[in-house]
Amino acid sequence: MIFIFGTLIAWSAWIIVLLNIDPISSGLPALIIFYITLFAGLMGFFITISTVIRAYRFKERELEDIIIISLRQSLMLTILLEGALVLLSIEKLNYLSIGLIISLLAVIEFTALTFKHGRKHTH
């Protein structure tokens, strides 16, 4: 429930920024606020959806595990989308840059899964 509330606040903030700030005349601070509020909104959306789907699909798992996995993967998906938007805004978006971001996120996910798997065998 708290994810939903936080997500609604984040999207409300993003809409306020979108409707009230002119990014061309406001400069870098406006763009930073735009991207931060968008990041929070996307993150909240992905966590909420992912947690609900995982809780329904994996009923035998503990909610804490479901939330941790949802948080990690939602963060990575949000970084991918936000990174693509930032690169697009500075006209540096191409297959190589997206490929590098995806590769970096894949290494992070693989590392997280490896550490999680290693912890299960040490107990």
C-alpha positions as CSV (number, residue, x, y, z in Angstrom):
1,M,0.0,0.0,0.0
2,I,2.8,2.4,0.8
3,F,4.3,1.8,-2.7
4,I,1.0,2.9,-4.3
5,F,0.8,6.0,-2.1
6,G,4.5,7.0,-2.8
7,T,4.0,6.3,-6.5
8,L,0.9,8.6,-6.6
9,I,2.9,11.4,-4.9
10,A,5.8,10.9,-7.3
11,W,3.6,11.0,-10.4
12,S,1.8,14.0,-9.1
13,A,5.1,15.8,-8.6
14,W,6.2,14.9,-12.1
15,I,3.0,16.2,-13.6
16,I,3.4,19.5,-11.7
17,V,6.9,19.8,-13.0
18,L,5.8,18.9,-16.5
19,L,3.0,21.5,-16.5
20,N,4.7,24.3,-14.7
21,I,8.3,24.4,-15.6
22,D,9.7,25.3,-19.0
23,P,12.8,23.2,-19.5
24,I,14.3,25.6,-22.1
25,S,14.1,28.7,-20.1
26,S,14.6,27.1,-16.7
27,G,17.9,25.3,-17.6
28,L,19.7,22.5,-15.8
29,P,17.9,22.6,-12.4
30,A,14.5,22.2,-14.1
31,L,15.8,19.2,-16.1
32,I,17.3,17.6,-13.0
33,I,13.9,18.0,-11.1
34,F,12.1,16.6,-14.2
35,Y,14.3,13.5,-14.3
36,I,14.3,12.9,-10.5
37,T,10.5,13.1,-10.4
38,L,10.2,10.9,-13.5
39,F,12.6,8.4,-11.9
40,A,10.6,8.2,-8.7
41,G,7.3,7.8,-10.6
42,L,8.7,5.0,-12.8
43,M,10.4,3.3,-9.9
44,G,7.2,3.3,-7.8
45,F,5.2,2.1,-10.8
46,F,7.5,-0.8,-11.6
47,I,7.9,-1.8,-7.9
48,T,4.1,-1.8,-7.4
49,I,3.4,-3.8,-10.5
50,S,6.2,-6.2,-10.0
51,T,5.4,-6.9,-6.3
52,V,1.8,-7.5,-7.0
53,I,2.5,-9.9,-9.9
54,R,5.2,-11.8,-7.9
55,A,3.1,-12.0,-4.8
56,Y,0.3,-13.5,-6.9
57,R,2.5,-15.8,-8.9
58,F,4.9,-17.0,-6.1
59,K,2.6,-17.3,-3.1
60,E,5.0,-19.7,-1.4
61,R,7.8,-17.1,-1.2
62,E,8.2,-14.7,1.6
63,L,7.0,-11.1,1.0
64,E,10.4,-9.7,2.0
65,D,12.1,-11.7,-0.8
66,I,9.5,-10.7,-3.3
67,I,10.0,-7.0,-2.4
68,I,13.8,-7.2,-2.6
69,I,13.7,-8.8,-6.0
70,S,11.1,-6.3,-7.2
71,L,13.1,-3.4,-5.9
72,R,16.3,-4.5,-7.6
73,Q,14.8,-5.3,-10.9
74,S,12.6,-2.2,-10.9
75,L,15.6,0.0,-10.2
76,M,17.4,-1.5,-13.1
77,L,14.5,-1.1,-15.5
78,T,14.1,2.5,-14.4
79,I,17.8,3.2,-14.9
80,L,17.6,1.7,-18.4
81,L,14.6,3.9,-19.3
82,E,15.9,7.0,-17.6
83,G,19.3,6.5,-19.1
84,A,17.8,6.1,-22.6
85,L,15.8,9.3,-22.1
86,V,18.8,11.3,-20.9
87,L,20.9,10.0,-23.8
88,L,18.1,10.8,-26.2
89,S,17.9,14.4,-24.9
90,I,21.6,14.9,-25.4
91,E,21.5,13.2,-28.8
92,K,23.8,10.3,-27.8
93,L,21.3,7.5,-27.9
94,N,22.5,4.7,-30.1
95,Y,22.7,0.9,-30.1
96,L,26.1,0.9,-28.5
97,S,25.1,3.1,-25.6
98,I,22.0,1.1,-24.9
99,G,23.9,-2.1,-25.3
100,L,26.5,-0.8,-22.7
101,I,23.7,0.1,-20.3
102,I,22.0,-3.3,-20.7
103,S,25.3,-5.1,-20.3
104,L,26.2,-3.2,-17.1
105,L,22.7,-4.0,-15.7
106,A,23.0,-7.6,-16.7
107,V,26.4,-7.9,-14.8
108,I,24.8,-6.3,-11.8
109,E,21.8,-8.7,-11.9
110,F,24.1,-11.7,-12.4
111,T,26.2,-10.5,-9.4
112,A,23.2,-10.1,-7.2
113,L,21.9,-13.6,-8.2
114,T,25.4,-15.1,-7.5
115,F,25.6,-13.5,-4.1
116,K,22.0,-14.6,-3.3
117,H,22.8,-18.2,-4.4
118,G,26.0,-18.2,-2.4
119,R,24.2,-17.1,0.8
120,K,21.7,-19.9,0.5
121,H,24.5,-22.5,0.5
122,T,26.4,-21.1,3.5
123,H,23.5,-21.4,5.9
